Amino acid sequence: MSDPDRHIDPTRAQFEAFKGLDRDEPCEMLNLVRLRDRALYPDGHTLQGTGLSGAQAYANYGRDSGPVLERVGGQILWRGTWRAGLIGPSDEHWDLMFIARYPSAHAFMAMVKDPEYARAVIHRQAAVLTSRLIRCAPTETGKVFG
């Protein structure tokens, strides 16, 4: 990808680092997504040129990938709506923010390798301007920071 500010898919090095972590522990993925105004499908795709918004294309991704997420035992734990950034770049904002939980990294890997998911992800790639996907391990909650 020529534009270093666009983060839509993992790089090979990022994916290898992900695969090198414990695959048996529960896997929580923090998703931060900024959508395109207009979806950008690759040439030749059946929806290319139909004028979908990024939000519409991402909704198609959710609709088509949802059954795969459920099949591997995943679920959305939390969703939020951006209000304001208190720390960080002043021009950074996110259209979608959510945490997806998988019973294990094996389950996440099964999802991304599923042929149905491969057909759905084209909508995500067309919809997303930039994103962050951060693997987290669940820990205990409490009444103090840290």
Residue pairs with C-beta under 8 A, 6 or more apart in sequence:
1 8
5 130
6 129
6 130
7 130
7 131
7 132
8 124
8 125
8 128
8 130
8 131
9 125
10 18
10 133
18 105
18 135
19 105
19 109
21 105
21 135
22 105
23 104
23 105
23 106
23 109
24 104
24 105
24 106
25 104
25 105
25 137
26 101
26 102
26 103
26 104
26 137
26 138
27 101
27 102
27 103
27 104
27 105
27 107
27 108
27 135
27 137
28 77
28 99
28 100
28 101
28 102
28 135
28 136
28 137
28 138
29 99
29 100
29 101
29 102
29 108
29 133
29 134
29 135
29 136
30 97
30 99
30 132
30 133
30 134
30 136
31 96
31 97
31 98
31 99
31 100
31 131
31 132
31 133
32 94
32 96
32 97
32 131
32 132
32 133
32 134
33 58
33 94
33 95
33 96
33 97
33 128
33 131
34 93
34 94
34 95
34 128
34 129
34 130
34 131
35 53
35 54
35 55
35 58
35 95
35 96
35 127
35 128
35 129
36 53
36 54
36 57
36 126
36 127
36 128
36 129
37 53
37 54
38 51
38 52
38 53
38 54
39 47
39 52
39 53
39 54
39 56
39 57
39 123
39 126
39 127
40 126
41 47
41 48
41 49
41 50
41 57
41 122
41 126
42 48
42 122
42 126
45 122
45 126
47 57
47 60
47 123
47 126
52 60
52 126
54 95
54 126
54 127
54 128
54 129
55 95
55 127
56 127
57 123
57 124
57 126
57 127
58 96
58 123
58 124
58 127
58 128
60 120
60 123
60 127
61 120
61 121
61 123
61 124
61 127
64 116
64 119
64 120
64 123
65 111
65 116
65 117
65 120
65 121
65 124
67 116
68 111
68 114
68 116
68 117
68 120
69 75
69 100
69 111
71 111
71 114
72 102
72 103
72 107
72 108
72 110
72 111
72 114
73 102
73 103
73 107
74 100
74 101
74 102
74 103
74 107
74 108
74 111
75 100
75 101
76 98
76 99
76 100
76 101
77 98
77 99
77 100
77 101
78 98
78 99
79 96
79 97
79 98
80 97
80 98
81 97
82 93
82 94
82 95
82 97
85 92
85 93
99 136
101 138
102 108
102 111
105 135
111 117
112 121
